[in-house]
């Protein structure tokens, strides 16, 4: 298997027969690291009292709001003003929407290239907070023309139940890994149009299918493409990791898809881990945290599927000479340490296309890892059918219940 991978990585993409372009491998992270320029992003976070999206006379600044470029975290001052020096790699800036507020005009903006300074203001509006609320966890819609009706069915459930918001944990589009730009963009735009129709906020994180072009032996996309890798996700959906607070609970969207050459695997990279520490430092100790991400922090579903060495998604992957599981996060222990001194209320994941609940008793309570079923359809796990659906969670005084599964497909009528 390793020999085949080496052949794919070093030979197949180095020379493509016929009229197709020659594509050489360039590590985009290494290329970015050569950039040393920085950009200053400054602006104001304000109370948009008249909901027109711009700061008018008399609209006050909002203090104590975290603003980030996914690396640095700056806090708005008493007048709502903030300033941060964005790293060369940053292409978005966002607010961590604080408790009791909403960002109806969007919580993120693109960082413009070629500008040494940029003004970015963020409009917030106050919203009533309740000690009891619900949210929906959904995952893996794999949006295409064929699967779109299933996401529309989720929207109908949302309209009926009216949760505070929806979390969708990745594999949002049918595929961007192995296709060229027009096809990938089409899926992303279809997704954006449908999510805009939801009556409540929808928070997303990327899955492996959102990482544009990295399987270059199939996509024939160059690493120098301006939307290569996760840049396409950020172009359409904003930051691939971020946080917001609702009714005292800190929700942290994580990007658990790391990339090694042609291959994705479950891992939280060092830059994201450092951002997480800075972000959580702005929350009071003991804050309850809900994480949501694509590749799970812990799961037993892969055991039920059984070990496989077959492409395109073998069970194990060798990263920097070390073999590790591909379909769970390899550094979950490091993440749990970073979450201290806060309380991980529940960890929500996707990727497995199966509703799963893992509970681990620990000294001061329990660790819970839940995976969502797939919107795109039912799947087979361990020789039995796992239904398609979403999970409705109820939160009371910061405590998240174990959720109620809502199937998307009506069971077939019994035979007479």
N, C-alpha and C positions, 0 to 999 in steps of 0.2 A: 504493500500500500504506500509506504514512504517513497519507494522508487518511482511509483506512478505519479505521486504528487510532485516530486522533483522534476520529472519530465514535463508535467503540465506547466509548472511554474517557470521553468528555465528555458524550455525548448518551444512548446506549442505557442506561447504568446510572444516569443521573440521573433518568429517569422511566420506570417500567415500567407498561405499560397494564393496565387492569382492576383486580382486587382485590389484585394482588401489591404488596408494600411498595415505597416509594420509597427508593432506596439512593443516597446521595451518596458520592463518593470522599473518604476521609480517609486520608492516609498514616500507617500504624500506627507507622512509625519516628519520624515527627515528633511523634505523640501521646505516644509513650514518652519522647521527649527532653524533654518538658515536665515529667516527673516528676523531682523532685530528692531525694526521700526515699531513704535507704539503710537496709539491714537488716544486723545483725550475725548471722552464722552461726558457731557454735562447737561443738566437740565433741571426740571422741577417735577415733583410728584404733587398733584393738586386735587382738590375736591371739585369735581366737575358738576357744580350744582345745577346748571341748566342743561346738562347732557348734550352739549354741542361738540364735544371732543377737543375744545381748545380753552386755554385759560383766559377768562375774561376778568375785568376789573372787579375786585371784591372776592374772587374765589381764592380761598386760603390754601396754603401749602399743607401737605400732610407729612408730619415728622415721623422719623423712626421706621421708614420703609426701606427694606433691603433692595438694592439694585445691583445687578451682576451681569458680567459678560461670559459667565460659566467658568471663570477663573477667579477674578477679583470680586469681592463683595463690598459695596459702599452703602452707607446709611444716609438717608435724607435728613437734613437738619431741621431746625425749628421752623424755618421758612419753606420747607419742602425741597430745598435745593440739594443736589448731589453732584459729585464729580468723581469719575473713576478713569484710571489710565488703562485702557483696554489693551490686552496682549495682541501680538501680531496675528495669532491664530483665530482671534474672536471674529465671528461674523454676525452675532446677534447680541442684543442687550435686552434685559427683561427685569420686571419687578417681581418680587415674591409677594403676591397679593396678600395683604394683611387681614387679620380677623376683622369681620364687620364691614368689609369693603368688597367691591367687585370692580373688574376692569372691562366694562362693556365695549370699549374701543380696541381691546386687545392688550395683552400683558407683555408683548415683546415687539421689538423693532429690529430691522436689519442694520448692521453697522456698515456704512458705506466705505468702499475701498478708495484709497488715494486721498482721503481727507485726514489731515492731522488733528482736526477738531470737528466735533459734530454735536449739534444740539438735539436732544431727545427728551421730550416731556411725556409724562404718563398721567392720563386722566383716570381717576378713581371715583366711584360713587358709593356712598354708604348703603348698606343693606341690612335688613333686620336679621339678627342672629338668634338662633334657638338652641336650647340645650339638647333638643331631640330633632334629628333629621335623618333622611335616608339618602343613599347614593347607589348607583348601579355600577357594577364591575362587569365589563364585557371585554372580549378579546378576539383576535384573529378573524376579522371580517374578510380579508383577502379580496378587496373590492375590485370587481370587474363588471362588465355589462351583465354577465350571467349571475353573479353573486349579489349584485346591488339590492335586489328585492329583499334579501335577508337582513341587510342593514336597515332598510326601510321598515322592516317588521320590528326591529329594535326601537326605532324612532316611535312607532305606534305604541309600544309598551311604555316608553318614557312619557309620551303625551297622556297616557292613562294614569300612570302612577305619580308623575310629577316629583321625581327625586330632586335634591338640591343640585346635583351635577352627575355626570357620567365619566368614568375612567375607562379608556380603551387601551389595553396593554399590548399594542404592537401587532405586526403582520397586518397592517392596515390596508395594504394594496396587494393585488395578486402577485406582482413581482416587479422588482427593480434590480434585483441581483444579476439577472442573466439576460437582460434585454437592452435595447438601445434607447436613446433619449426620448424619441417621440412616444414610444409605447409606455415607458415609465411615467412620463409627464401626463399622459392621458389618464392613467390610473389615479395619480395624485390629484388631478383636477376633478375627476369624478368624485373622489372621496371628499374633497373640500366643499364641493357643491352640496353634497348630501349632509355633511355635518353642519353646514350653515343653516339647514332647515330644522335642526333640533331646537326645542323650546327652552332648553337649559344648557349651561356651559358643558362642553365636552373637552376633557383633558386627555391628551394622547402622549405616548412614548413610542420610540421606534422599535420594530422587530427586525429580524434578519432580512425579511423581504423588502424592507425600505432602503437597504444599503445599496446605492446605485452603482451597478456596473462592476462590482469587485470580482465576480467570477468572469474574468476577462476572456478566458478561453471560450466562453459562450456569448458574452455580451459584446466583445470586440470594442470595448470602451477604453480609452486611454486614461491612465491615472492623472494626466494633466487636464482632463475635462473639468471645466469650472464647477460642475455639480457632482463630481465623482465622490463616491463613498457616502458619508453622512451629510454632505453639503446639500444634496437634493432635499433630504428631510428638513433641514433647517430653513431652506429656501421657502418651503411650503408650510411647515408646521411650527417653525421657531426652535427654541432650545430643545435639545434632546434630553436634557436633565434640568430640573428646576424644582421649586417648591411653592406651595401656597398654604394658607392657614384658614380653616373654617371651623367656627364654634369651638375654638381652643385646641383643635387637632391639627398637627402639621402633616400635610400630605406631601410626600417627596417622590416625584417622578424620576426614576433612574434609567440610565441607558446601560443595559447589561449585555449589549452586543459589542464585543471587541473584534478586531480584524487582524489577521496575520496573513499578509500577501493575498491569496485568493480565497481565504477561508474565514468564516465567522465562527465565534465560540463564546461561551458564557464567561464574562469577566467584567469587572469594573475597573477602569484604568486609573492610573495614579492621579492624573489631573482632576478627574471627577471626584475621587476620594478626598482630595485636598479641598475642592470646592465644597463638598458636603460638610466637612468639619467647620469651614468658615460660615456656611449657611446656618448650621445648627447652633453655632455660637451666638446667633442673634435671637435664639429662642430660650425661654426660661428653663432652667434645669427641671427635669421631671415631665416635660411636655410629652404628651402622647403622640407617637409618630406612626403614620401609615405609609409604607412604601408601595409603589406600584411600578412594575417593569415587565419586560417580555420574557427573556429566559429566566426561569425561576431561581430563587435563592436556594431552595431545597425542594426536591420532588422525588417520588418513587415511581412515577409513570414510566420513565425510561426502562426501569427494571421489568415492568409488565410487557413492554414492547419487545424486550430482549436485545441482547448485544448484537451489533452489526458492524461490519467493516466496509459495507457497500457505500459508494457515493450515491447521492451528493451529500449525505449527512451521517457519517459514521459516528459511532458512540464515543470514540476517543479521538483526540487530536494532539499532535506533538507541537508544543510551543517552546521555542528556545531550548530545544533538547529535552524538554520535560513532557511526559504524557499526562493528559488530564481529561476529565469528562468534558464533552462538548456542549451538552444540553442542560447543564445546570451551572450556576455561577461558581467559579473555582475559588474565589476569595471571599466567600460569605462570612467567614470568621473575622476577617479584617473589617468588613462592613459593620458587623454587630459591635465590634469594639469602637468604631467611629460614632455609632449612635449613642454611646454613653455620654453623659449621665441621663439621657432621655429614656423613655419607655417605648419599645417597639410594640405597638398595639396589635398590628397584623401586617403580614407581608403578602402582597397580591401579585400574581404572575400570570403569564399566558403560555404560549408556545406549545404546550402539550395537547391542546385540543380536547382536554378532559377536565371536568370539574373535579377538584381534588382538595382535600382538607387534611393537613398534617398538624399534629399537636404534640409538642414536646414539653413535659413538665420541667421547670427549672426552679432554682432556689427561691426566687421572688415572684413566681407566677407561672406563666406558660409562654412558649414561643409558638406562634401559629403561622403556617405557610399555606395559603390558599391559591389554587390555580383556577382560572375560568375555563369553561367550555368554549368551543369555537363557534363564532357566529356563522361561519361559512357552511357549516353542516356537521352532522354527527360523524364520529370516527370509531374505529375498532381498536380496543385496548384489551390485552389479555384474552383475546378471543371472544369478547362481548362488545356490544354496541354502546358507546358513550354518547348521550344525546347532545344536541346543539342547544345553547341557551345562554342566559345571562344570570347574574346573581344580584339580588337586592339586599343591601346591608342597612341595618338600622343602628344609629349611633345615639346613645343617651349618656349625658354627662361625660363625654369623651370616650366611652367604652363602646367598641364595635361588636355587634353580635356575630353569630356564625353564618349569617346570610340565609336567604331563601332562594332556591334555584327556580328559575322561570324558563321552562322549555320554549323553544321557538317553533317546534313542530308539534302539532296535535298528534297524540298516539293513534295508530291505525285502529279502526273498529275491530272488535273480536269477531272471528268467523262464527257463523251460526252453527 
